[in-house]
Amino acid sequence: MRTLRKLTLLLAGMSVFISTSCFFANNFCIAFQVLNRWQVLEPGLELGIFESPQIAEVGDSFIHVLRIDPRFFEFRLLNASSTETQQSLSAKVWCQTYNLTAAINASMYQKDYLTSVSLMRTGDHVNNSYLSKDNAILAFGALTADVPLVKIIDRQCENFEEWRKKYTTFVQSIRMISCHRRNVWRQQPQKWSTALIGTDQQDRVLFIHVRSHYSTHDLINILLQLPIAIERAMYTEGGWEAQLYVRSGAQEYEFVGGSNSGLRLYYNAHPIPNVIGIARREGTAIP
């Protein structure tokens, strides 16, 4: 039986996250009052820290889930390749620079440290036009009112050529949970930190970060057991590059992956070239 929670110190902007119940940002303690339940950060935005039913060999076995209602937040794809300097930024700095509420890895990238491994494009910029064999495509920027504001298209169940006419922005990656709510990732011995994006039964979007090391197959089974009503999911990054940053009012949360060989006690969030961020929609201001 595990009797002591580990402490994970985040020294990115000198912030410290204590796994039990408290998050420190700029020397202020923000209590996360309960585990395994949602905490409302602001209308349309909730954070949940859930205990995994499977204890990790490395890490605290916590699953961090940001639940986003796309009626309150618009989604943005940000690419270093679209900027003049082509400079990568950490998820936190992407948020600070572009006034975002939250950001997570958009997908894995190639050796040029700019280009996604698969299709990645938005209305005014194409990072990669290549449609690979991967079966999950995140779509947002809806062009018609009869489609979800944000959707994970499963190419094994849906015709992408039909759906690509209905959105402006597409990010392709590896499918984790299929349209039939099944784990489609083969078991493997490797384990690492993970960032991923999911959708739930009410078409809300889930930004998920797991610093603890699990095989991807095991992590999917864990997610399906949690009370988060996840329906579909796609992989966005693994290892030390996996990041999720959230800022809402006085609250600030930064989750960063550990190296594949273990979790270092002190670290900085590394720059990443592509993120998916959210910003509050006009007309939905916080009361």
C-alpha positions as CSV (number, residue, x, y, z in Angstrom):
1,M,0.0,0.0,0.0
2,R,1.3,3.4,-0.8
3,T,1.3,5.7,2.3
4,L,3.2,8.7,1.1
5,R,2.7,10.9,-1.9
6,K,5.7,12.2,-3.7
7,L,6.3,15.9,-4.1
8,T,6.9,17.1,-7.6
9,L,8.7,20.5,-7.7
10,L,8.2,22.6,-10.8
11,L,10.8,25.2,-11.3
12,A,9.5,26.8,-14.4
13,G,8.9,30.4,-13.4
14,M,9.6,29.2,-9.8
15,S,6.4,27.4,-9.3
16,V,6.0,24.4,-7.1
17,F,3.2,21.8,-7.3
18,I,2.7,19.6,-4.3
19,S,0.8,16.5,-5.2
20,T,-1.3,16.2,-2.1
21,S,-3.5,19.3,-2.1
22,C,-1.7,22.5,-2.8
23,F,-0.3,24.4,-5.8
24,F,2.2,27.2,-5.2
25,A,2.5,30.0,-7.8
26,N,4.5,33.2,-7.1
27,N,4.7,32.2,-3.4
28,F,0.9,31.9,-3.0
29,C,-0.6,28.6,-2.1
30,I,-3.7,27.7,-4.1
31,A,-5.5,24.8,-2.4
32,F,-6.8,22.1,-4.6
33,Q,-9.4,21.0,-2.2
34,V,-10.4,17.6,-3.4
35,L,-9.0,14.9,-5.7
36,N,-11.1,12.9,-8.1
37,R,-13.6,15.8,-8.6
38,W,-13.8,18.9,-10.8
39,Q,-12.8,22.3,-9.6
40,V,-14.4,25.2,-11.5
41,L,-11.8,27.7,-12.5
42,E,-14.2,30.0,-14.4
43,P,-17.3,29.5,-16.5
44,G,-16.7,26.8,-19.1
45,L,-13.3,25.7,-17.6
46,E,-12.7,23.1,-15.0
47,L,-9.6,21.3,-13.7
48,G,-9.6,17.8,-12.2
49,I,-6.8,15.9,-10.6
50,F,-7.6,12.3,-10.5
51,E,-5.9,9.4,-8.8
52,S,-5.1,6.6,-11.2
53,P,-6.5,3.2,-10.3
54,Q,-3.1,1.8,-11.5
55,I,-0.1,2.9,-9.5
56,A,2.8,4.1,-11.6
57,E,6.3,2.7,-11.2
58,V,7.6,6.3,-11.7
59,G,5.7,9.4,-10.5
60,D,2.7,10.2,-8.3
61,S,0.0,8.4,-10.3
62,F,-2.1,11.6,-10.8
63,I,-4.0,12.3,-14.0
64,H,-4.4,16.1,-14.7
65,V,-7.5,16.9,-16.8
66,L,-8.5,20.4,-18.0
67,R,-12.2,20.3,-19.2
68,I,-13.1,23.0,-21.7
69,D,-16.5,24.0,-23.0
70,P,-15.9,25.2,-26.5
71,R,-19.0,27.4,-26.3
72,F,-17.0,29.6,-23.9
73,F,-13.5,29.2,-25.4
74,E,-12.2,29.4,-28.9
75,F,-9.4,27.1,-30.0
76,R,-6.2,28.2,-31.7
77,L,-3.4,26.4,-33.4
78,L,-0.1,28.3,-32.9
79,N,3.0,27.4,-34.9
80,A,6.5,28.7,-34.6
81,S,6.7,28.2,-38.4
82,S,4.2,30.9,-38.9
83,T,6.2,33.5,-37.0
84,E,8.9,35.8,-38.3
85,T,11.5,34.4,-35.8
86,Q,10.3,30.7,-36.0
87,Q,11.1,30.5,-32.3
88,S,9.7,27.7,-30.2
89,L,8.3,28.5,-26.8
90,S,7.2,26.6,-23.7
91,A,3.4,26.2,-23.3
92,K,3.5,28.8,-20.6
93,V,5.3,31.4,-22.8
94,W,3.0,30.6,-25.7
95,C,0.1,31.6,-23.4
96,Q,1.8,34.7,-22.1
97,T,2.8,35.9,-25.5
98,Y,-0.6,35.3,-27.2
99,N,-2.9,35.9,-24.2
100,L,-4.2,32.4,-24.0
101,T,-5.9,30.8,-21.0
102,A,-4.3,27.4,-21.6
103,A,-2.1,25.5,-24.0
104,I,-1.0,21.9,-24.7
105,N,1.3,20.2,-27.2
106,A,-0.4,20.1,-30.6
107,S,1.5,17.0,-31.8
108,M,4.9,15.4,-32.3
109,Y,7.3,17.2,-34.7
110,Q,10.1,16.4,-37.0
111,K,13.9,16.9,-36.8
112,D,13.7,20.5,-38.0
113,Y,12.0,21.3,-34.7
114,L,9.2,23.1,-36.6
115,T,7.2,20.7,-38.8
116,S,4.5,18.4,-37.4
117,V,4.9,14.7,-38.3
118,S,1.5,14.7,-40.0
119,L,-1.2,17.1,-41.3
120,M,-1.3,20.4,-39.5
121,R,-2.9,23.4,-41.0
122,T,-5.1,26.4,-40.1
123,G,-6.9,28.9,-42.2
124,D,-3.9,31.2,-42.8
125,H,-1.0,28.8,-42.4
126,V,0.0,25.3,-43.4
127,N,2.6,23.7,-41.2
128,N,2.4,20.3,-42.9
129,S,0.1,19.4,-45.8
130,Y,0.9,15.6,-45.6
131,L,-2.0,13.4,-44.6
132,S,-0.4,10.4,-43.0
133,K,-1.8,7.0,-42.1
134,D,-2.7,8.2,-38.6
135,N,-6.4,7.8,-37.9
136,A,-7.2,10.8,-35.5
137,I,-7.6,14.4,-36.8
138,L,-8.6,17.2,-34.4
139,A,-10.8,19.7,-36.2
140,F,-11.9,23.1,-35.0
141,G,-12.9,26.5,-36.5
142,A,-16.3,25.2,-37.6
143,L,-17.7,26.6,-40.8
144,T,-21.3,25.5,-40.3
145,A,-23.6,25.5,-37.3
146,D,-24.6,21.8,-37.6
147,V,-21.3,20.4,-36.5
148,P,-19.5,20.2,-33.1
149,L,-17.3,23.3,-32.4
150,V,-14.4,20.9,-31.9
151,K,-14.3,17.3,-33.1
152,I,-11.8,14.4,-33.2
153,I,-12.4,12.8,-36.6
154,D,-11.8,9.0,-36.6
155,R,-10.8,8.1,-40.1
156,Q,-11.8,4.5,-39.5
157,C,-15.4,5.6,-38.9
158,E,-15.7,8.8,-40.8
159,N,-14.8,10.2,-44.2
160,F,-12.3,12.9,-43.7
161,E,-12.9,14.3,-47.2
162,E,-16.4,15.2,-46.1
163,W,-15.4,16.6,-42.7
164,R,-12.5,18.7,-44.1
165,K,-15.1,21.0,-45.8
166,K,-16.6,21.9,-42.4
167,Y,-13.6,23.2,-40.4
168,T,-10.7,25.6,-41.0
169,T,-8.1,23.9,-38.7
170,F,-6.8,20.3,-38.6
171,V,-4.2,18.6,-36.5
172,Q,-3.5,14.9,-37.3
173,S,-2.0,12.5,-34.8
174,I,-2.2,8.9,-33.4
175,R,-5.6,7.6,-32.3
176,M,-5.8,6.4,-28.7
177,I,-9.6,5.9,-28.2
178,S,-11.7,5.1,-31.2
179,C,-15.2,6.2,-32.2
180,H,-16.4,3.0,-30.5
181,R,-14.7,4.1,-27.3
182,R,-12.1,1.3,-27.5
183,N,-8.5,1.2,-26.7
184,V,-6.7,0.9,-30.0
185,W,-3.1,1.1,-28.9
186,R,-1.1,-2.1,-28.7
187,Q,0.7,-2.9,-25.4
188,Q,4.4,-2.0,-25.3
189,P,7.1,-2.1,-22.7
190,Q,8.1,1.5,-23.0
191,K,6.6,4.0,-20.4
192,W,6.8,7.8,-20.3
193,S,4.9,11.0,-19.5
194,T,2.1,11.8,-21.9
195,A,0.1,14.8,-23.2
196,L,-3.1,14.1,-25.1
197,I,-6.4,15.7,-26.2
198,G,-9.8,14.0,-25.8
199,T,-13.5,14.8,-26.2
200,D,-16.3,13.7,-23.9
201,Q,-19.9,12.7,-24.2
202,Q,-21.0,16.4,-24.2
203,D,-18.5,17.5,-26.9
204,R,-16.3,19.2,-24.3
205,V,-12.6,19.1,-24.9
206,L,-10.2,17.5,-22.5
207,F,-6.5,18.6,-22.3
208,I,-4.8,15.8,-20.4
209,H,-1.3,15.6,-18.9
210,V,0.2,12.7,-17.1
211,R,3.7,13.2,-15.7
212,S,3.8,9.7,-14.2
213,H,5.1,7.0,-16.5
214,Y,2.7,4.5,-18.0
215,S,2.6,2.6,-21.2
216,T,0.2,4.3,-23.6
217,H,-2.1,1.2,-23.7
218,D,-2.3,1.2,-19.9
219,L,-2.9,4.9,-19.8
220,I,-5.9,4.6,-22.1
221,N,-7.4,1.9,-19.9
222,I,-6.9,4.2,-16.9
223,L,-8.6,7.1,-18.7
224,L,-11.6,4.9,-19.6
225,Q,-12.0,4.0,-16.0
226,L,-12.0,7.6,-14.7
227,P,-15.2,9.6,-14.2
228,I,-14.4,12.0,-17.0
229,A,-16.8,10.5,-19.7
230,I,-14.0,10.5,-22.3
231,E,-15.2,9.3,-25.7
232,R,-12.3,9.8,-28.1
233,A,-8.6,10.7,-27.7
234,M,-5.5,11.4,-29.6
235,Y,-1.8,11.4,-28.6
236,T,0.0,14.7,-28.8
237,E,3.4,14.2,-27.1
238,G,5.4,12.1,-24.7
239,G,8.4,12.4,-22.4
240,W,9.9,15.6,-21.2
241,E,8.3,17.7,-24.0
242,A,4.8,16.9,-22.9
243,Q,3.3,20.1,-21.4
244,L,0.0,21.6,-20.2
245,Y,-0.2,25.1,-18.9
246,V,-3.3,26.8,-17.4
247,R,-3.9,30.3,-16.0
248,S,-7.2,31.5,-14.8
249,G,-7.5,34.6,-12.6
250,A,-5.0,34.2,-9.8
251,Q,-4.6,30.5,-10.4
252,E,-1.7,29.1,-12.5
253,Y,-0.9,25.5,-13.2
254,E,2.0,24.1,-15.1
255,F,2.5,20.4,-15.8
256,V,5.6,19.2,-17.5
257,G,6.8,15.7,-18.4
258,G,9.8,14.0,-17.0
259,S,12.6,12.3,-19.0
260,N,12.0,8.8,-20.1
261,S,14.7,7.5,-17.8
262,G,13.0,9.0,-14.7
263,L,11.5,12.1,-13.1
264,R,14.0,14.8,-12.3
265,L,13.2,16.8,-9.2
266,Y,14.1,20.2,-10.8
267,Y,13.5,21.1,-14.4
268,N,12.4,23.8,-16.8
269,A,9.7,23.5,-19.4
270,H,11.4,23.1,-22.8
271,P,10.4,25.1,-25.9
272,I,8.0,23.3,-28.2
273,P,7.1,24.5,-31.8
274,N,3.3,23.8,-32.0
275,V,0.6,24.2,-29.4
276,I,-3.2,24.2,-29.3
277,G,-4.4,27.0,-27.1
278,I,-7.7,28.4,-25.9
279,A,-8.9,31.9,-25.4
280,R,-12.2,33.1,-24.0
281,R,-14.8,33.9,-26.6
282,E,-16.0,37.4,-26.9
283,G,-19.4,37.9,-25.2
284,T,-18.6,35.2,-22.6
285,A,-16.7,37.3,-20.1
286,I,-16.4,36.2,-16.6
287,P,-19.2,37.8,-14.4
